[in-house]
Amino acid sequence: EELGHIRCGGIPMAIGVQTDMTTPALLKKEFLLPSIMGDKVACLGVSEVGAGSDVSSITTKAVRKGDEYVINGGKMWTTNGTQADWMCLLANTSDGPPHRNKSLICLPMNLPGVHIARKIDKLGMWSSDTAEVFFDDVHVPCKNVIGQEGMGFTYQMLQFQEERLWAVANILTTMDIIIQETIQYTRQRKIFKQPVLYHQAVHFRLAELQTEVELLRSLLHRATALYIKGNDVTKLASMAKLKGGRLARELSDSCLQYWGGMGFTNDVLVSRFYRDSRLMSIGAGADEVMLGIICKYMDTLPKK
Ligand SMILES: Cc1cc2nc3c(=O)[nH]c(=O)nc-3n(C[C@H](O)[C@H](O)[C@H](O)COP(=O)(O)OP(=O)(O)OC[C@H]3O[C@@H](n4cnc5c(N)ncnc54)[C@H](O)[C@@H]3O)c2cc1C
């Protein structure tokens, strides 16, 4: 049961930020090694108050002065933000076209001018902190840039493949646990002289949901195998992320229903999953952003 509670929600998300969102683009030993060792906590600074789905419209600026960048702006929704040692920051490093003017920069969070404005109060994911952060003339050595200056948007889009595959892998086991716990509960809970589970509407629905989970698992395995071989899996990863978000919403809603009033308490995992899993259709690119990417790969978007 404890494992189930840990697998659900905020703690895996905080770890996933470290393993699959901030470090994949990174080859800097100074930040990478302690992050992998678990000695330093990382956070990802992409989203801003005015730029979430449209990553290209971020306004945080890193202006080169000698061998330093001077950073001004702010980030919103930063997971791990209140406790992180460093941020993988996406900032504009020139005034060029929006897909070629951005860079990823390793930003130590203890520098003067880094202000944690607040810890955001959320619907779910309570075991993961989410911060709003401001930068006021923060000086960072130019050597902290990841890869090539101006390539940040491209690196970030590539990194999203891994982040989205991780998001699906992260939620699958919890979905299995929720179905199993629902079976256990409904088998022993009697209504109208028989277990809730024996009502065909209930066991057929759980069979449908488990089938969907297995289909999603197969898609994830296929996309991951192709990714490991070095293929571009943006389309499959986006499909998996879209399906994962939608299935999590369906599954948490259906399963919670079969717990009756118990499902509406904070004593059971299913209610926590109901709150936590809602994020999946929003974070790491909303469902509609996934649909846009899939349409791009299907060549069905209106020509500009
Ligand atoms: C708990 C939490 C943790 C997060 N952690 C991080 C983090 O660590 N680092 C980070 O950088 N960001 C993080 N985010 C930000 C997250 O990635 C954004 O919330 C997400 O990308 C959506 O951006 P937005 O909230 O600005 O919504 P908006 O961009 O304002 O979009 C609002 C809604 O518009 C709809 N929409 C979007 N595009 C389209 C379209 N093309 N057509 C039709 N409708 C559309 C969607 O339904 C979307 O939800 C986190 C968010 C949350 C809530």
The ligand as a Gaussian input file, in Angstrom:
#p B3LYP/6-31G(d) Opt

LIG

0 1
 C        1.792000      20.998000     -11.220000
 C        2.501000      21.530000     -12.427000
 C        3.845000      21.305000     -12.565000
 C        4.544000      21.835000     -13.659000
 N        5.907000      21.704000     -13.724000
 C        6.601000      22.401000     -14.665000
 C        8.020000      22.468000     -14.629000
 O        8.681000      21.848000     -13.778000
 N        8.659000      23.238000     -15.544000
 C        7.988000      23.916000     -16.509000
 O        8.627000      24.581000     -17.329000
 N        6.623000      23.881000     -16.588000
 C        5.930000      23.150000     -15.685000
 N        4.529000      23.136000     -15.717000
 C        3.848000      23.937000     -16.730000
 C        3.060000      23.126000     -17.744000
 O        3.934000      22.533000     -18.679000
 C        2.056000      24.099000     -18.378000
 O        1.047000      24.328000     -17.399000
 C        1.449000      23.564000     -19.654000
 O        2.404000      23.527000     -20.682000
 C        0.264000      24.433000     -20.116000
 O        0.630000      25.792000     -20.144000
 P       -0.317000      26.899000     -19.417000
 O       -0.598000      26.413000     -18.039000
 O        0.320000      28.212000     -19.561000
 O       -1.659000      26.826000     -20.226000
 P       -1.985000      27.698000     -21.518000
 O       -0.830000      27.699000     -22.438000
 O       -2.574000      28.989000     -21.065000
 O       -3.125000      26.810000     -22.177000
 C       -4.438000      26.735000     -21.602000
 C       -5.196000      25.644000     -22.297000
 O       -5.354000      25.968000     -23.673000
 C       -5.589000      24.770000     -24.396000
 N       -4.763000      24.763000     -25.608000
 C       -3.417000      24.804000     -25.703000
 N       -3.010000      24.767000     -26.984000
 C       -4.147000      24.691000     -27.726000
 C       -4.416000      24.609000     -29.116000
 N       -3.431000      24.607000     -30.014000
 N       -5.703000      24.553000     -29.526000
 C       -6.703000      24.564000     -28.626000
 N       -6.521000      24.624000     -27.291000
 C       -5.270000      24.698000     -26.860000
 C       -5.238000      23.605000     -23.471000
 O       -6.422000      22.972000     -23.028000
 C       -4.523000      24.280000     -22.340000
 O       -4.651000      23.561000     -21.124000
 C        3.831000      22.555000     -14.650000
 C        2.449000      22.756000     -14.520000
 C        1.794000      22.267000     -13.419000
 C        0.307000      22.558000     -13.296000

